[in-house]
Amino acid sequence: MDAVVDGRLSITFVDTLPIYELLGKFKRDDGSKSSVGFSYRLTEVVEQDMPWRKTKTGIKKNMKKDQVFIVIDGIDTVQWKTNMENCITKGAIGVLPDGNYPDSLTACVTKDKNFV
């Protein structure tokens, strides 16, 4: 968790085009309920944004879904408490409409969800 906040683990987002940006990150230090959260936003809606499919007339974006790959670099710099898979794969995703949200929103959401 510290590695996400202090930058040893870098988080990037991959899609067909570079259309996502990291907004914030927050570590919840609360004993067995400790967790880390990060927020990101879609910066542009493009036809090639995954998932999409080719049609006879071009590309058709599925506007009911979105797909983004989260890339975590620096995993070799971290001493894992249990193992990497347990730490990285126990997560949750939430979605908000695009808008201007305060930086503290990532902290609020991280404190609101328990992964126990």
PyMOL commands that set and color helices and strands:
alter all, ss='L'
color gray80, all
select helices_A, chain A and resi 2-6+31-33+75-77+84-89+105-112
alter helices_A, ss='H'
color red, helices_A
select strands_A, chain A and resi 10-14+20-28+35-42+52-55+58-61+69-73
alter strands_A, ss='S'
color yellow, strands_A
deselect
rebuild
show_as cartoon
